[in-house]
Amino acid sequence: MGGLADEYKSVNGTGYPNFATDLNNLPWAKWIDASTPLPTPDSFVVTTGNVYRPEWYSVAGAFTDTRYAGYRPTIQSIMRGGKEYGCVDTEAMLLAFYRNTGLLLSKSPSTDSAIIRGGKEQTFTVTTWVAPATITTTWYLDGSQYTANKSVTLQANSLTPGAHTLKVVVKDTTAMVRNDPKNYTQAEHSWALTIGNIPTITTQPSNASVTAGQSASFSVVVDAGGAPVSYVWKKGGVVITGATSASYSLSSPSSTDAGFYTVVATTSDGSVTSNAATLAVTTPVTPSSSGGSGSGGGALSPWALLGFALLGVGRFARRTQRS
């Protein structure tokens, strides 16, 4: 766990938090005091005899690893079973825990947005997997620090109606971690807030397709927290006179009524425009009345009658000449 290299097994490659081959690129450099010599001789820690001492595990340096031609952060570590974790080993284990579980267990509300209507309030909370005294919780409202409590309650009447952003940042400030480049000890979450009785559209107008002369209608469902809502329907961005309710109907649309329709819903706190709904109007094809085949054909035109008459005259003249 923690991606630690085992000094009693083959150490292949780099990337271990407790093993390095480059003295100028030690993963645990933040744990080394300025007074510690590099490389670090054993005598810097060991003072009397071969006795396990606390500083064998807590003092970080760059101790030579004679087995694998590299450096390790402490003389001994948890690899010597039953002893204390070294500072670097402890850090790696804690980071591995947060990497696999995350710092946040849950948040409330669980969604990424919230609506707080006029006169109402909303409480926001977060829960961490662990709750040591080192964990801090800081809340930000519209980018500015708001409070550092474990939870926060926002009241609509104390905020300007409109859109706001609430963010929480949770961090484990434990002294056991000094090197956390991927911020495993920190987590954050944001909520997009709608404050006041600004209308929100819960059901958008639907497209419609009708034959010319058939009725067509559009409707919208708006949530404004009980506040009065006014409506204005538009066709192609142009206001439709008299269309001021949650629905709009055309009793006998023609092809000129085809197009895009929207509605603007407004309260005293703001307004919202719906998605555009399309009205398609088709015109039926009228059968031609200028003739046809079969018994269902129409009357002959005057030109056709004249043609038949001339044809008959020609045939009569030919019969007369033969006789």
C-alpha positions in Angstrom: 0.0 0.0 0.0 1.2 3.5 -0.8 3.4 2.4 -3.6 6.3 1.9 -1.3 9.5 0.2 -2.4 10.5 -2.8 -0.3 14.2 -2.6 0.6 14.4 -6.3 1.0 13.1 -7.1 -2.5 14.2 -6.0 -5.9 13.6 -2.3 -6.6 12.9 -1.9 -10.3 12.7 1.6 -11.9 11.7 4.8 -10.2 8.5 6.5 -9.0 8.6 5.1 -5.4 8.0 7.6 -2.6 10.8 6.1 -0.5 13.5 5.3 -3.0 15.5 7.4 -5.5 18.6 7.1 -7.6 19.1 10.9 -8.1 20.3 12.9 -5.1 19.0 16.0 -6.7 15.5 14.7 -7.3 14.4 13.1 -4.0 10.5 12.6 -3.7 10.7 13.3 0.0 12.8 16.5 -0.3 10.2 18.5 1.8 11.0 16.3 4.8 14.7 17.0 4.8 15.9 19.8 7.1 18.4 22.3 5.7 21.0 21.2 8.3 20.9 17.6 7.1 23.9 16.6 4.9 23.3 14.9 1.6 24.0 12.1 1.2 23.3 11.5 4.8 25.8 9.4 6.8 24.5 6.9 9.3 26.4 8.6 12.0 24.2 11.7 11.6 21.4 9.7 13.3 23.2 6.7 15.0 25.1 7.9 18.0 25.6 4.8 20.2 25.6 1.2 19.2 23.2 -0.7 17.0 20.1 0.1 19.1 16.8 1.1 17.5 16.2 4.8 18.3 13.2 7.0 17.4 15.3 9.2 15.2 16.0 6.2 13.0 12.5 6.5 11.7 11.7 10.3 12.0 14.8 12.0 10.7 14.7 12.2 6.9 17.8 12.4 4.7 19.3 10.6 1.8 20.8 7.4 3.2 22.7 5.2 0.9 21.0 1.9 -0.1 23.9 -0.4 -0.7 21.6 -3.2 -2.1 20.2 -1.2 -5.1 22.5 1.7 -5.7 20.1 4.4 -4.6 18.9 6.4 -1.6 16.2 5.9 1.0 14.7 8.6 3.3 15.4 7.0 6.7 17.8 4.4 8.1 14.9 2.1 9.1 11.2 2.0 8.4 8.2 -0.1 8.9 10.0 -2.7 6.7 11.6 -3.6 10.0 8.4 -5.2 11.4 7.0 -3.9 14.6 8.8 -0.6 14.5 7.5 2.9 13.9 6.5 4.1 10.4 8.9 6.6 9.0 7.6 10.0 8.1 7.8 9.3 4.4 6.1 5.9 4.7 3.3 7.5 6.8 2.8 10.2 4.2 2.6 7.6 1.4 0.1 5.4 3.3 -2.2 8.4 4.1 -2.1 9.7 0.5 -2.9 6.2 -0.8 -6.0 6.1 1.5 -7.3 9.4 0.2 -6.5 8.5 -3.4 -8.6 5.4 -3.1 -11.5 6.7 -1.1 -11.5 10.5 -1.6 -11.9 12.9 1.3 -15.7 13.5 0.9 -18.2 10.8 1.9 -21.3 12.8 1.1 -22.7 16.2 0.4 -26.1 17.8 1.0 -27.9 18.7 -1.2 -26.5 15.9 -3.3 -27.2 17.7 -6.6 -25.0 20.4 -8.2 -27.6 23.1 -8.0 -30.2 24.5 -5.6 -33.1 26.9 -5.6 -33.8 29.1 -2.6 -37.1 30.8 -2.9 -38.0 34.1 -1.3 -38.4 33.8 2.4 -36.9 30.3 2.5 -33.5 29.0 3.5 -31.2 26.1 2.6 -28.6 24.3 4.7 -25.5 22.9 3.0 -23.3 20.2 4.6 -20.5 17.8 3.8 -19.3 14.7 5.5 -15.8 13.3 5.3 -14.6 9.7 5.6 -12.7 10.5 8.7 -13.1 13.4 11.1 -9.8 14.3 12.8 -9.2 17.7 14.2 -6.9 18.4 11.3 -9.7 18.6 8.7 -10.9 22.1 7.9 -14.0 23.2 6.0 -14.2 26.5 4.2 -17.2 27.9 2.3 -17.0 30.4 -0.5 -19.9 32.5 -1.9 -19.3 33.9 -5.3 -15.6 33.5 -4.9 -15.3 35.2 -1.5 -14.7 33.3 1.8 -18.1 33.1 3.6 -17.6 30.9 6.7 -15.4 28.2 8.1 -18.1 26.2 9.8 -18.9 22.5 9.2 -22.1 23.6 7.5 -23.7 26.7 6.2 -27.3 28.0 6.0 -28.2 30.5 3.3 -31.4 32.6 3.6 -32.9 33.9 0.3 -33.9 37.3 1.9 -30.2 38.0 2.8 -29.0 37.5 -0.8 -29.5 39.4 -4.0 -32.1 37.6 -6.2 -30.4 35.9 -9.1 -27.6 33.4 -9.8 -24.9 32.7 -7.2 -22.2 30.0 -6.7 -21.5 28.3 -3.4 -18.3 26.3 -3.0 -16.9 24.2 -0.2 -13.3 23.3 0.2 -12.4 20.5 2.6 -8.7 19.9 3.5 -6.8 17.6 5.8 -4.1 19.9 7.2 -2.3 17.0 9.0 1.4 17.5 9.6 2.0 13.9 8.4 1.7 15.1 4.8 4.2 17.6 3.3 4.3 16.5 -0.3 0.8 16.2 -2.0 1.2 17.4 -5.6 -2.1 15.9 -6.7 -4.1 17.4 -3.7 -5.3 14.0 -2.4 -5.8 15.7 1.0 -8.2 18.3 -0.4 -11.7 18.0 -2.0 -14.2 20.6 -3.1 -17.7 20.8 -4.5 -19.8 23.7 -6.0 -23.5 24.4 -6.2 -25.1 26.7 -8.7 -27.7 28.7 -6.8 -30.9 30.4 -7.9 -31.9 32.9 -5.2 -35.4 34.4 -5.0 -38.5 33.9 -7.1 -36.8 33.9 -10.5 -38.8 31.6 -12.7 -37.4 28.3 -13.9 -39.0 26.3 -16.7 -39.8 22.7 -15.7 -41.5 21.8 -19.0 -40.4 23.3 -22.3 -42.8 24.0 -25.3 -42.9 21.1 -27.7 -42.6 21.2 -31.5 -45.9 20.9 -33.5 -46.7 19.8 -37.0 -50.2 20.3 -38.5 -52.1 20.5 -41.7 -53.2 24.0 -42.7 -56.5 24.8 -41.1 -56.0 22.4 -38.2 -55.4 23.9 -34.7 -52.0 24.1 -33.1 -50.9 25.0 -29.5 -47.8 25.5 -27.4 -47.6 25.5 -23.6 -45.0 25.9 -20.9 -44.8 25.0 -17.2 -42.9 27.4 -14.9 -41.9 27.2 -11.2 -41.6 30.5 -9.5 -42.1 29.5 -5.9 -45.7 30.7 -5.9 -44.9 34.2 -7.1 -47.1 35.8 -9.9 -45.8 35.0 -13.4 -46.4 37.0 -16.6 -45.9 35.5 -20.1 -45.1 36.9 -23.5 -45.0 34.6 -26.5 -42.9 35.5 -29.6 -42.7 34.2 -33.1 -39.2 34.5 -34.6 -38.3 37.0 -31.8 -41.3 39.2 -32.5 -43.9 39.7 -29.7 -47.3 38.2 -30.5 -50.0 40.6 -29.5 -52.4 39.2 -26.9 -50.4 36.0 -26.3 -49.9 36.5 -22.5 -50.7 33.2 -20.8 -48.9 29.9 -20.2 -50.2 28.5 -23.4 -50.7 29.9 -27.0 -53.1 28.5 -29.6 -53.6 29.0 -33.3 -57.1 28.0 -34.3 -56.5 27.8 -38.1 -52.8 28.2 -39.0 -51.6 28.7 -42.5 -48.1 28.4 -44.0 -47.3 31.9 -42.9 -47.7 30.8 -39.3 -44.9 28.3 -39.6 -41.7 29.2 -37.7 -40.1 29.2 -34.2 -42.0 30.1 -31.1 -40.6 31.1 -27.7 -42.1 32.4 -24.4 -40.7 34.7 -21.8 -41.8 34.1 -18.2 -41.3 37.0 -15.8 -41.6 37.6 -12.1 -40.6 40.6 -9.9 -37.1 38.9 -9.4 -36.3 38.1 -13.0 -37.2 36.3 -16.2 -36.4 33.3 -18.3 -36.9 32.5 -22.0 -37.9 29.0 -23.1 -36.3 26.9 -25.8 -37.6 27.5 -29.3 -40.5 25.3 -30.4 -41.1 24.7 -34.2 -44.4 24.9 -35.9 -44.6 23.1 -39.2 -47.7 23.7 -41.4 -48.3 21.5 -44.5 -50.8 22.5 -47.3 -52.9 19.6 -48.8 -52.6 19.1 -52.6 -55.9 19.8 -54.6 -56.6 17.3 -57.5 -56.5 18.9 -61.0 -60.0 19.5 -62.6 -58.8 19.8 -66.2 -59.5 16.2 -67.3 -58.3 12.7 -66.8 -58.8 9.1 -67.7 -61.7 6.9 -66.8 -65.2 7.7 -65.8 -64.0 10.0 -63.1 -62.5 12.6 -65.6 -63.6 16.2 -65.6 -65.5 18.1 -68.4 -63.7 18.7 -71.7 -62.3 22.2 -72.3 -63.5 24.4 -75.2 -60.3 23.8 -77.1 -60.7 20.1 -76.8 -64.3 20.3 -78.1 -63.1 22.4 -81.1 -60.4 19.8 -81.9 -62.9 17.0 -82.0 -65.2 19.1 -84.2 -62.5 19.8 -86.7 -61.5 16.1 -86.7 -65.1 15.1 -87.5 -65.3 17.6 -90.4 -62.1 16.3 -91.9 -63.3 12.7 -91.9 -66.7 13.7 -93.5 -64.9 15.6 -96.3 -62.7 12.5 -97.1 -65.8 10.2 -97.4 -67.5 12.7 -99.7 -64.5 12.8 -102.1 -64.4 9.0 -102.4 -68.0 8.7 -103.2 
